[in-house]
Amino acid sequence: MPTASSAATSGRLLSLLSLLQVRRDWPGALLAGRLGVSERTVRRDVDRLREIGYPVRAIKGPEGGYRLEGGSQMPPLLFDEEQAVALAVALRIAVGTGAGIEEAAARALATVRQVMPSRLRQRADLVEVTAAERATQVDTEVLLALSSAIRASEEVRFDYASPSRPAEARPVRRVQPHHLVVRNGKWYLVGWDAAREDWRTYRVDRMGLRVPNGPRFTPREVPGGDVATFLAARFKGSDTTDAWPCQGEVVLDLPLAEVAPFAGDGVAEEVAPGRTRLRTGSWSWAALAAGLARFDAEVEVVGPPALRAAFADLADRARRASRLHDD
């Protein structure tokens, strides 16, 4: 049976390991003060970490000290309770990332759950993650190669396929990679295309990397400084802000309860019983008019005139389609 003394020692080892991980060099006296023990106890605890595989090196100097270095082998991992729960939750989420690590993540999760105390296992199991859509699978090696190029600031060369044109029908792309982003179950590379003098976004699953990489470059900042906001703006057809380039306001002959669930990022409010004001946007006026027509209700256009014109054009197209169908 574990004793109070052994439990205290294990807890202290975890604390010592955590401290060694957050700072490169630690004077022995400072570690002893942070842990509330003597320097002799710190030396014994460092020896225990070495015995189980952690490469802790002694630093010579006036104060002396310790440094945790990278080793050639994976030592046993020690986690406190919060770290263990966080790890289990992260592994559960990783199963659905589409990064090609699903099987390994599932096996790692099973291993972690097996050694967790029941109370921690119950906490971790409270987080049930179910993917609403199947993630697009990507090659893990491609993700690793792109990540390495981003860290090294090296240009990447690749073939790029699209639904309309196969990769061999397109010239080789040369891009300065800046960020890997996951959005709606798909991996994207955000990079600067020097030839086009513009930022570009590429689906990673459509990329065929070529070797070697291109020259090194000086990293630049994405517009606005935040890659998530930048990517959201690009998907809305905007080059600057995370906002739809075409925005309009209408009143629908529908109760708020029937409009709100389908308003997306729009703003819906009741203006009268059975009538709802909706402010929303899209990448084009035609798309906005067509999206509003999906509500299958009378639509009163508040503005702007461009939206009213788009509805008129949509009505003309519908009439022409109806006549062709009758023929």
C-alpha positions in Angstrom: 0.0 0.0 0.0 1.3 3.5 -0.8 2.3 5.4 2.3 1.7 9.1 3.0 5.5 9.6 2.5 5.6 7.9 -0.9 2.5 9.9 -2.0 4.3 13.1 -1.0 7.4 12.1 -2.8 5.5 11.3 -6.0 3.7 14.7 -5.8 7.0 16.4 -5.3 8.5 14.7 -8.3 5.7 15.9 -10.4 6.2 19.4 -9.2 9.9 19.2 -9.8 9.4 17.9 -13.3 6.9 20.7 -14.1 9.4 23.3 -12.9 12.2 21.9 -15.0 9.9 22.0 -18.1 9.1 25.7 -17.8 12.6 27.1 -17.4 15.9 26.2 -19.0 18.2 26.4 -16.0 17.3 26.2 -12.3 19.7 26.9 -9.4 19.4 24.2 -6.8 18.6 26.7 -4.0 15.8 28.2 -6.0 14.3 24.8 -6.7 14.5 23.9 -3.0 12.7 27.1 -2.1 10.0 26.6 -4.7 9.4 23.0 -3.5 9.8 23.8 0.2 12.5 21.2 0.8 16.2 21.1 1.3 18.8 21.1 -1.5 19.8 17.6 -0.5 16.2 16.5 -1.0 16.2 18.2 -4.5 19.4 16.2 -5.3 17.7 12.9 -4.3 14.6 13.8 -6.4 16.7 14.6 -9.4 18.4 11.2 -9.0 14.9 9.6 -9.0 14.0 11.3 -12.2 17.2 10.1 -13.8 16.5 6.6 -12.7 13.2 6.6 -14.6 14.6 8.0 -17.7 14.5 11.8 -17.5 17.8 13.4 -18.7 18.4 16.0 -16.0 21.9 17.4 -16.2 23.8 19.1 -13.4 25.0 22.7 -14.2 28.3 23.8 -12.8 28.8 27.3 -11.5 28.7 29.5 -8.4 25.1 28.4 -7.6 25.0 25.1 -9.3 21.7 23.9 -10.7 19.9 21.6 -13.1 18.6 21.5 -16.7 16.1 19.1 -18.3 17.4 18.0 -21.7 16.0 16.1 -24.6 16.8 12.4 -24.5 17.2 9.8 -27.2 14.5 7.6 -25.7 10.9 8.3 -24.5 10.9 8.3 -20.7 7.9 7.3 -18.6 5.5 10.3 -18.6 4.3 11.8 -15.4 1.2 14.0 -15.2 -0.7 15.7 -12.5 -4.5 15.2 -12.4 -5.4 18.2 -14.5 -2.8 17.3 -17.1 -4.0 13.7 -17.3 -7.7 14.7 -17.9 -6.6 17.3 -20.4 -4.5 14.7 -22.3 -7.4 12.2 -22.4 -9.8 14.9 -23.7 -7.2 16.0 -26.3 -6.7 12.4 -27.5 -10.5 12.0 -27.9 -10.7 15.1 -30.0 -7.6 14.0 -32.1 -9.4 10.9 -33.3 -11.6 13.1 -35.5 -9.0 15.6 -36.8 -8.4 13.9 -40.2 -4.6 14.3 -39.6 -3.9 10.6 -40.2 -3.3 9.9 -36.5 -6.7 8.5 -35.7 -5.6 4.9 -34.9 -2.6 6.0 -32.9 -4.7 8.5 -30.9 -7.3 5.9 -30.2 -4.7 3.5 -28.9 -3.0 6.2 -26.8 -6.4 7.1 -25.3 -7.0 3.5 -24.4 -3.6 3.3 -22.8 -4.1 6.5 -20.8 -7.6 5.5 -19.6 -6.3 2.1 -18.5 -3.9 3.6 -16.0 -6.0 6.5 -14.8 -7.7 6.3 -11.4 -11.4 5.7 -11.7 -12.3 9.3 -10.5 -10.2 10.8 -13.3 -11.4 8.4 -15.9 -15.0 9.4 -15.1 -14.1 13.1 -15.4 -12.4 12.5 -18.8 -15.3 10.4 -20.0 -17.8 13.2 -19.3 -16.5 14.9 -22.5 -18.2 13.0 -25.4 -17.0 14.2 -28.8 -18.9 13.2 -31.9 -17.8 14.6 -35.2 -20.9 16.1 -37.0 -19.2 15.5 -40.3 -16.4 13.2 -41.5 -13.1 15.0 -41.5 -11.2 15.0 -44.8 -8.2 12.8 -44.4 -4.7 14.2 -45.1 -1.3 12.5 -45.1 0.5 12.9 -41.8 3.8 13.2 -43.5 2.5 16.2 -45.6 1.4 17.9 -42.4 4.8 17.3 -40.8 6.7 18.5 -43.9 4.6 21.7 -44.0 5.0 22.3 -40.3 8.8 21.9 -40.7 8.8 24.4 -43.6 6.8 26.9 -41.6 9.2 26.7 -38.7 12.3 26.9 -40.9 10.7 29.7 -43.1 11.4 27.8 -46.3 9.4 28.1 -49.4 7.4 25.0 -50.5 6.8 23.7 -54.0 3.8 21.6 -54.8 1.3 20.4 -57.3 -2.3 21.3 -56.6 -5.3 19.5 -57.8 -8.9 20.8 -57.8 -12.3 19.3 -58.8 -12.1 21.2 -62.2 -8.5 20.6 -63.1 -6.1 17.7 -62.2 -2.7 18.6 -60.6 -0.8 17.7 -63.8 -2.7 20.4 -65.7 -1.5 23.2 -63.4 2.0 24.7 -63.0 4.0 23.9 -59.9 3.1 26.3 -57.1 5.7 28.1 -55.1 4.4 29.5 -51.8 5.8 30.9 -48.5 4.0 28.8 -45.9 2.8 30.7 -42.7 0.0 28.7 -41.0 -1.7 25.3 -40.9 -5.3 25.7 -40.0 -8.2 23.3 -39.4 -11.6 24.5 -40.5 -14.8 22.5 -40.8 -13.0 19.2 -40.8 -10.5 20.3 -43.5 -6.8 21.3 -43.2 -5.6 24.4 -45.0 -2.3 26.0 -45.6 -2.2 29.8 -45.5 0.8 31.3 -47.4 2.1 34.2 -49.4 2.4 33.7 -53.1 5.2 36.0 -54.2 4.4 35.6 -57.9 0.8 36.8 -57.4 1.8 39.2 -54.6 -1.1 38.0 -52.5 -2.1 35.7 -49.7 -3.5 32.3 -50.8 -5.3 29.4 -49.0 -4.8 25.8 -50.1 -6.5 22.5 -49.1 -3.7 20.3 -47.8 -5.4 17.1 -49.1 -5.1 18.5 -52.6 -1.4 19.2 -52.3 1.4 17.1 -53.7 4.7 18.3 -52.2 7.9 18.4 -54.2 11.4 18.2 -52.8 13.6 19.9 -52.0 12.0 23.0 -50.5 12.7 26.4 -52.0 14.8 29.2 -50.5 14.3 30.7 -47.1 12.2 33.8 -46.6 11.5 36.5 -44.0 8.1 35.8 -42.5 5.4 38.4 -42.8 2.2 39.0 -40.8 -1.2 37.9 -42.2 -3.6 40.8 -42.8 -5.1 41.9 -39.4 -2.6 39.8 -37.5 -4.9 36.9 -36.7 -4.9 33.9 -39.0 -8.3 32.6 -37.9 -10.0 36.0 -38.6 -8.2 36.2 -41.9 -9.3 32.8 -43.0 -12.9 33.4 -42.0 -12.9 36.7 -44.0 -11.5 34.9 -47.1 -14.3 32.3 -46.9 -16.8 35.1 -46.9 -15.2 36.6 -50.0 -13.6 39.5 -48.1 -10.0 40.6 -48.4 -10.0 42.7 -45.2 -12.5 42.1 -42.4 -14.5 39.1 -41.2 -17.7 40.3 -42.7 -19.8 39.4 -45.7 -19.2 41.8 -48.7 -22.9 41.9 -49.4 -25.2 42.5 -46.5 -28.9 43.3 -46.5 -32.0 43.5 -44.3 -35.5 42.0 -44.9 -38.7 41.2 -43.1 -40.0 37.7 -43.4 -43.6 36.6 -42.9 -42.5 33.9 -40.4 -42.3 33.8 -36.6 -38.9 34.3 -35.0 -38.8 30.6 -33.8 -38.8 29.5 -37.5 -36.2 31.9 -38.6 -33.6 32.0 -35.8 -32.4 28.4 -36.2 -31.5 29.0 -39.8 -30.2 32.6 -39.5 -26.5 31.5 -39.4 -24.4 34.5 -38.3 -27.2 36.9 -39.1 -29.3 38.8 -36.6 -33.0 37.9 -36.3 -35.6 39.8 -34.2 -39.3 39.8 -34.0 -41.0 43.0 -35.3 -44.6 41.7 -35.0 -46.4 38.4 -34.2 -45.5 36.1 -37.1 -43.0 38.6 -38.7 -39.2 38.6 -38.3 -36.6 41.1 -39.3 -33.4 39.5 -40.5 -30.0 41.2 -41.1 -27.6 38.8 -42.9 -25.0 38.6 -45.6 -23.4 36.5 -48.3 -20.5 36.6 -50.8 -22.8 38.0 -53.6 -26.2 39.7 -54.0 -27.5 36.8 -56.0 -26.4 34.3 -53.3 -28.0 36.4 -50.6 -31.3 36.7 -52.5 -31.3 32.9 -53.2 -30.5 32.2 -49.5 -33.4 34.3 -48.3 -35.7 32.6 -50.8 -35.1 29.3 -49.0 -37.3 30.4 -46.1 -40.3 29.9 -48.5 -42.2 32.9 -47.2 -43.1 36.4 -48.3 -40.1 38.7 -48.2 -40.1 42.5 -47.7 -36.7 44.0 -48.7 -35.7 46.8 -46.4 -32.5 47.4 -48.2 -30.2 48.0 -49.8 -31.4 48.6 -53.4 -28.8 46.0 -54.7 -30.6 43.3 -52.8 -34.0 44.3 -54.3 -32.4 44.2 -57.8 -31.0 40.7 -57.0 -34.5 39.5 -56.1 -35.8 40.9 -59.4 -33.1 39.2 -61.4 -33.8 35.9 -59.5 -37.5 36.2 -60.3 -36.7 36.7 -64.0 -34.5 33.6 -64.0 -37.2 31.6 -62.2 -39.8 32.7 -64.8 -37.5 31.7 -67.7 -36.8 28.4 -66.1 -40.5 27.8 -65.6 -41.3 28.4 -69.3 -38.5 26.1 -70.4 -39.8 23.4 -68.1 -43.4 23.8 -69.5 -42.0 23.3 -73.1 
